[in-house]
Amino acid sequence: MAGRDYRPRIIDNVLAQRLRSAGAVLLEGPKASGKTSTAARATVSQVYLDRDPAALEALRIDPSIVLDGGAPQLVDEWQLEATRVWNHVRAEVDRRGAPGQFVLTGSSVPTDDVRRHSGAGRFARLTLRTMSLVESGHSGGEISLAALFAGERPSTSAGLSVAEVAELVVRGGWPFNLDLGAEAAAQANIDYLRGIAEVDVARLDGSRRDPVLVTRLLRALARNTAMEQKLARLASQVETEQGTLARSTVYGYLDALERLMVVEELPPWSTHLRSRATLRSASRTHFADPSLAAAALGAGPARLLADPNYLGLLFESLAVRDCRVYATPLGGTVHHYRDSDGLEVDLIVQLRDGRWGALEVKLGGERAIDAAAAGLLRFAAKVDTSRTGPPAFLGVLTASGYGYARPDGILVIPIGAFGP
């Protein structure tokens, strides 16, 4: 059962809704993001395959021995017997003919990706990310993403200082860090990455991968966070005894980190333009939580404050994480924009019904906000709104200051007041 100190998550209601519409829900997310506690609260019975060797052995003999509990039943770390669990759950959902039978949780994607086997009409898939600022109690959520799409405009003085942002970046949104001091939380994140490099990457599929090279790749990814993913650039920054790492090796290591959900791509936005500019198709790479980038480089709050440019990139990662969390109940997806003219927009949130909004991310400062607003207006003028519809909002996410609508229509939104 989930602990008494469970902090409500935005995905709680989404999970409950999916259990009313799908036979089984696949809840994925990085290790230690809180999947087990969240799923345990939504289920009647639980099977913990990573903690109970007897259950794992019985499942290998006959899945029906252990997967016969009250519904909904949690199957934690299901990927340890991925094909067997998937096929049994799929068959049971068909046999029972009712929604809300199973919740499968996992912190890695199976090697053969059994999800490619037919799951249509049976499985819903959700991602639990690390805690947003609303969930951790560091944002009041007065400026709601849903309300922005509904046409409401911000008016609030809530905000965070840049120093507070630096500490939140280093601490991260990990549930187990919330009650730790800043220094202890930073050390916990360093230990987390060490476990990924030394244990989890090798355990993923049995492949031999050098923990030292994994660590160096994590550092390279940290240096290139919020940038377009380029294998050649990453390879050039990972040194070996024979020189730099081969691109094919980087690809294999990067694939492992993505399957462990340590890093996640932010895809480009595909839209129609009025201009002759062409859209760039490269994704940007962000760590699952900005704290992992800081941990990879051993950067504490003081070091980040001394390097505002890099802090700005990690603040962007924090904003990406929070936007993804807040967009989930709306069925929204999050993207970035870049075109051949060099115009970039940090975040595009698009809903299933086609509505969209755009956000630039800046630590703060009047000049930075002015430049971001000008860029958003240029971007909006390029989009063919006769085909995509007008933006529901254009805004600048900042660390501190007031929330308000500028005379040019651009919204200024302090992240300490941003929410779902």
C-alpha positions in Angstrom: 0.0 0.0 0.0 1.1 3.6 -0.5 2.6 5.4 2.4 0.7 7.8 4.7 2.8 10.7 3.4 1.7 10.3 -0.2 1.5 13.6 -2.0 -1.3 13.8 -4.5 -0.2 13.7 -8.2 -1.9 15.4 -11.1 -1.9 12.0 -12.9 -4.1 10.4 -10.1 -7.3 11.5 -11.7 -6.0 10.7 -15.2 -5.2 7.2 -14.0 -8.7 6.8 -12.5 -10.3 7.9 -15.8 -8.2 5.4 -17.8 -9.2 2.6 -15.5 -12.8 3.4 -16.4 -12.2 3.2 -20.1 -9.4 0.6 -20.7 -8.9 -2.9 -19.6 -5.3 -2.3 -18.4 -3.2 0.8 -17.9 0.6 0.9 -18.6 2.1 3.4 -16.2 5.7 4.2 -17.1 8.3 6.6 -15.8 11.9 7.0 -14.6 12.9 5.0 -11.5 11.9 6.6 -8.2 9.4 9.0 -9.8 6.6 7.5 -7.6 4.9 5.0 -10.0 4.5 2.3 -7.4 2.9 4.5 -4.8 0.6 6.2 -7.3 -0.5 2.9 -8.8 -0.9 1.2 -5.4 -3.5 3.9 -4.3 -5.5 3.1 -7.5 -5.5 -0.7 -7.1 -7.1 -3.3 -4.9 -4.4 -5.9 -5.0 -0.7 -5.7 -5.8 2.1 -8.0 -7.1 5.7 -6.6 -6.7 7.9 -8.7 -9.1 11.1 -6.9 -8.1 10.6 -7.6 -4.4 9.0 -11.0 -4.4 11.2 -13.7 -6.0 8.5 -16.3 -5.2 5.9 -14.4 -7.2 8.3 -13.9 -10.1 9.1 -17.7 -10.2 5.4 -18.6 -10.0 4.6 -16.2 -12.8 7.2 -17.9 -15.0 5.5 -21.2 -14.3 1.8 -20.1 -14.7 0.9 -16.4 -14.7 -2.6 -17.1 -13.5 -1.2 -18.2 -10.1 -0.2 -14.6 -9.2 -2.2 -12.5 -11.6 -5.6 -13.4 -10.1 -6.0 -10.8 -7.4 -8.8 -8.3 -7.0 -9.2 -5.8 -9.8 -7.6 -3.5 -10.5 -4.4 -5.4 -9.8 -1.0 -3.7 -9.8 1.8 -5.6 -11.5 4.9 -3.7 -10.4 8.1 -3.8 -12.6 6.2 -6.0 -15.1 9.1 -5.8 -17.6 11.0 -8.4 -15.6 8.8 -10.9 -17.4 7.5 -8.6 -20.1 6.2 -11.0 -22.8 4.6 -13.4 -20.4 2.9 -10.6 -18.4 1.7 -8.7 -21.4 0.2 -11.7 -23.1 -1.6 -12.9 -20.0 -3.0 -9.5 -19.2 -4.1 -9.0 -22.7 -5.9 -12.4 -22.7 -7.5 -11.7 -19.3 -8.8 -8.3 -20.4 -10.4 -10.0 -23.4 -11.8 -12.9 -21.2 -13.2 -10.6 -18.5 -14.6 -8.0 -20.9 -14.6 -5.2 -18.4 -12.4 -2.1 -17.9 -10.1 -1.5 -15.0 -8.5 -4.9 -14.6 -4.7 -4.2 -14.3 -2.1 -1.5 -13.8 1.3 -2.4 -15.1 4.2 -0.2 -13.8 7.8 -0.1 -15.1 10.9 2.0 -15.1 12.3 0.7 -18.4 11.0 -0.3 -21.8 11.4 -4.0 -22.5 14.1 -5.1 -24.9 11.7 -6.5 -27.6 9.1 -3.8 -26.9 6.2 -6.2 -26.4 3.9 -3.2 -26.6 4.1 -3.7 -30.4 2.0 -6.8 -29.9 -1.7 -5.8 -30.3 -3.0 -3.9 -27.4 -5.6 -1.8 -29.2 -8.7 -1.4 -27.2 -7.1 -3.1 -24.2 -4.2 -0.9 -22.9 -3.9 2.8 -22.1 -0.5 4.2 -21.7 0.5 7.0 -19.3 3.8 8.5 -18.3 4.5 9.6 -14.7 7.2 12.2 -14.6 8.9 13.6 -11.6 6.9 16.1 -9.5 6.0 19.4 -11.0 6.3 22.6 -8.9 2.6 22.4 -8.1 2.9 18.9 -6.9 5.9 19.6 -4.7 4.3 22.7 -3.2 6.5 25.3 -4.9 3.9 26.7 -7.2 0.4 27.9 -6.2 -0.9 27.1 -9.7 -3.0 30.3 -9.9 -2.2 30.6 -13.6 -3.7 27.4 -15.0 -2.7 25.9 -18.4 -6.3 24.8 -18.9 -7.5 28.4 -18.1 -5.0 29.8 -20.6 -6.5 27.6 -23.3 -10.0 28.8 -22.2 -8.9 32.4 -22.8 -8.3 33.6 -19.2 -5.4 35.9 -18.7 -3.0 36.1 -15.7 -2.9 38.6 -12.9 -0.7 37.6 -10.0 2.4 38.6 -8.1 3.5 35.1 -7.2 7.0 34.2 -8.3 10.3 32.6 -7.3 13.7 34.2 -6.9 16.4 33.1 -9.2 18.2 31.6 -6.2 15.1 29.6 -5.4 15.0 28.3 -8.9 18.7 27.2 -8.7 17.9 25.2 -5.6 14.8 23.6 -7.1 16.8 22.6 -10.2 19.4 20.9 -8.1 16.9 19.3 -5.7 14.6 18.1 -8.5 11.1 16.7 -8.5 11.9 13.3 -6.9 9.4 12.4 -4.2 12.2 11.0 -2.0 14.0 14.4 -2.1 11.2 16.6 -0.8 12.1 16.1 2.9 15.9 16.3 2.4 18.1 19.3 2.8 19.5 20.7 -0.5 23.0 19.2 0.0 21.6 15.7 0.8 19.2 15.9 -2.2 22.1 16.8 -4.5 24.1 13.9 -3.3 21.1 11.6 -3.7 20.8 12.6 -7.4 24.5 12.0 -7.9 24.1 8.5 -6.4 21.0 8.0 -8.6 23.1 8.6 -11.8 25.9 6.4 -10.5 23.4 3.5 -10.1 22.1 4.1 -13.6 25.7 4.0 -15.0 27.0 1.1 -13.0 23.9 -1.1 -12.6 20.8 -0.2 -14.6 22.2 0.2 -18.1 24.0 -3.2 -17.9 20.9 -4.9 -16.4 18.6 -3.5 -19.1 19.4 -6.2 -21.7 22.5 -7.9 -20.5 24.8 -5.9 -22.9 28.2 -5.0 -21.7 28.4 -1.2 -21.4 31.3 0.5 -19.7 30.0 2.5 -16.7 32.8 5.0 -17.1 31.7 5.8 -20.7 28.1 5.9 -19.6 29.1 8.5 -17.0 31.0 10.5 -19.6 28.0 10.4 -21.9 25.7 11.6 -19.1 28.1 14.6 -18.7 28.0 15.3 -22.4 24.2 15.2 -22.4 24.2 17.5 -19.4 26.4 20.0 -21.3 24.1 19.8 -24.2 20.8 19.8 -22.4 17.9 21.6 -24.1 19.8 21.5 -27.4 19.1 19.6 -30.6 20.4 16.1 -30.4 23.4 15.5 -32.6 25.3 12.2 -32.3 28.5 13.7 -33.7 28.6 16.4 -31.1 28.0 14.0 -28.3 30.6 11.5 -29.6 33.2 14.2 -29.8 32.7 15.0 -26.1 33.1 11.4 -24.8 36.8 10.5 -24.7 38.1 7.0 -24.6 41.6 5.5 -24.6 41.3 5.2 -28.4 40.0 8.7 -28.9 36.4 9.8 -29.0 33.5 7.4 -28.9 32.1 6.1 -32.1 28.7 7.4 -33.2 27.2 3.9 -33.3 28.3 3.3 -29.7 26.8 6.7 -28.6 23.5 5.7 -30.3 23.4 2.4 -28.4 24.2 4.0 -25.0 21.7 6.8 -25.7 19.0 4.2 -26.6 19.6 2.5 -23.3 19.2 5.8 -21.4 16.0 6.6 -23.3 14.6 3.1 -22.5 15.4 3.8 -18.8 13.6 7.1 -19.2 16.6 9.0 -17.9 16.5 11.3 -20.9 13.5 12.2 -23.1 13.3 13.9 -26.5 11.2 17.0 -27.0 9.9 16.6 -30.6 9.6 19.4 -33.1 6.3 21.0 -33.9 4.9 20.2 -37.3 2.7 23.0 -38.6 1.9 25.0 -41.7 3.8 28.3 -42.4 3.0 31.3 -44.4 6.7 32.0 -45.1 9.2 30.1 -47.2 11.1 29.1 -44.1 11.3 25.3 -43.6 10.8 23.6 -40.3 13.7 21.8 -38.6 13.0 18.2 -37.8 15.5 17.5 -35.0 14.3 16.8 -31.4 15.8 18.4 -28.4 17.1 16.3 -25.5 16.2 16.9 -21.9 16.9 14.8 -18.8 13.8 13.4 -17.2 14.4 15.9 -14.4 16.7 18.9 -14.5 18.4 17.8 -11.3 20.1 14.9 -13.3 21.9 17.4 -15.5 23.1 19.3 -12.5 24.1 16.0 -10.8 26.0 14.8 -13.9 28.2 17.9 -13.7 28.4 18.1 -9.9 26.8 21.6 -10.0 25.2 23.0 -6.9 23.0 26.1 -6.6 26.0 28.4 -6.1 27.7 27.2 -9.2 24.5 27.5 -11.3 24.0 31.1 -10.0 27.5 31.9 -11.2 26.6 30.6 -14.7 23.2 32.2 -15.5 23.3 30.9 -19.1 23.5 27.3 -18.1 21.0 27.9 -15.3 18.7 29.2 -18.0 19.0 26.0 -19.9 18.2 23.9 -16.8 15.3 26.3 -16.1 14.0 25.5 -19.6 14.2 21.8 -18.7 12.2 22.4 -15.6 9.6 24.2 -17.6 9.4 21.4 -20.1 8.9 18.9 -17.3 6.1 21.0 -15.7 4.4 21.7 -19.0 4.3 18.0 -19.8 2.8 17.2 -16.4 0.2 20.0 -16.8 -0.7 19.0 -20.3 -1.4 15.4 -19.4 -5.0 15.9 -18.0 -5.8 18.0 -21.2 -4.6 15.3 -23.5 -1.9 17.7 -24.8 1.5 17.2 -26.2 4.6 19.4 -25.9 7.0 20.3 -28.7 9.6 22.9 -29.6 9.9 25.0 -32.8 12.8 25.9 -35.0 12.9 27.0 -38.6 15.5 27.6 -41.3 15.5 31.4 -40.5 16.8 30.5 -37.0 13.6 31.4 -35.2 13.1 29.2 -32.2 10.3 28.8 -29.6 11.0 26.7 -26.5 7.5 25.2 -25.9 4.5 24.6 -28.0 1.5 22.9 -26.3 -1.0 21.4 -28.6 -4.3 19.7 -27.6 -6.1 16.9 -29.4 -8.8 19.4 -30.7 -6.0 21.4 -32.5 -5.8 24.3 -30.1 -2.3 25.4 -29.4 -0.2 27.9 -27.4 3.4 28.9 -27.3 5.8 29.7 -24.5 9.3 31.1 -24.3 11.3 30.4 -21.2 13.4 33.1 -19.6 14.8 33.4 -16.1 13.7 37.0 -16.0 14.7 40.6 -16.8 12.9 43.2 -18.8 15.2 43.0 -21.8 15.0 39.2 -22.0 11.1 39.3 -21.7 11.0 42.0 -24.4 13.2 39.9 -26.8 11.2 36.8 -26.1 7.9 38.6 -26.7 9.2 40.0 -30.0 10.2 36.5 -31.1 6.8 35.0 -30.2 5.1 37.7 -32.3 7.4 37.0 -35.3 6.7 33.3 -34.9 2.9 33.8 -34.7 3.1 35.9 -37.9 4.7 32.9 -39.7 2.1 30.3 -38.8 -0.6 29.8 -41.3 -3.5 30.3 -38.9 -6.1 29.6 -41.7 -5.0 26.0 -41.4 -3.9 25.6 -37.8 -6.1 28.2 -36.1 -4.8 31.2 -34.0 -2.8 30.6 -30.9 -4.8 30.3 -27.7 -2.0 32.1 -26.0 1.5 33.4 -26.4 3.5 33.7 -23.2 6.9 34.0 -21.5 7.5 31.7 -18.5 9.8 33.5 -16.0 11.3 32.7 -12.6 10.1 35.7 -10.7 8.1 38.9 -11.0 4.4 39.5 -11.8 2.0 37.7 -14.0 0.3 40.0 -16.4 -0.8 40.5 -20.0 1.4 43.0 -22.0 -0.1 45.6 -24.3 1.1 43.5 -27.3 -0.9 40.5 -26.0 2.0 38.5 -24.8 1.5 36.9 -21.3 4.1 37.0 -18.6 3.8 33.9 -16.4 6.0 33.4 -13.3 6.5 29.6 -13.0 5.8 29.8 -9.2 2.2 30.6 -10.2 1.9 28.2 -13.2 -0.1 25.1 -12.9 -2.5 22.6 -14.6 
